[in-house]
């Protein structure tokens, strides 16, 4: 699905309520080696509406990768992760938890809910960009993702 001979457009769903972090992620992915479309939703309810193609998201694509913050309004990121990973049609979508939390409890809970990876957001803006580029390099160029 993501190999260099097939320049498929990669759809990324960013679930992030912090506008500055959303903007940084968008900027970091803009000059990506892999063509991508970034879709941003700001709360857990909207994330699930996007994934289930409900409301204003009836034409939403199935994302190839989800970047998920934990501390979200309306529906917590942990609840969103649990729902994604318990749904047969969604559970194979890689979910990268990227959050400001450093709590061991959040790390354990995320992995117990089958997050594919847990990253703590750095405070330094340049380091944030490095992390987003690393996510891109790993998940979109190295990893072989399953087709739906």
Secondary structure, DSSP 4 states (H G I P E B T S, - for coil): ---TT--PPEEEEEE-S-HHHHHHHHHHHHT-SS-EEEEEESBHHHHHHHHTT-GGGTTPPPPSEEEE-SS-BSS-HHHHHHHHHH-TTTTTSEEEEEES---HHHHHHHHHTT-SEEEEPPSSHHHHHHHHHHHIIIIIIIS-PPP-
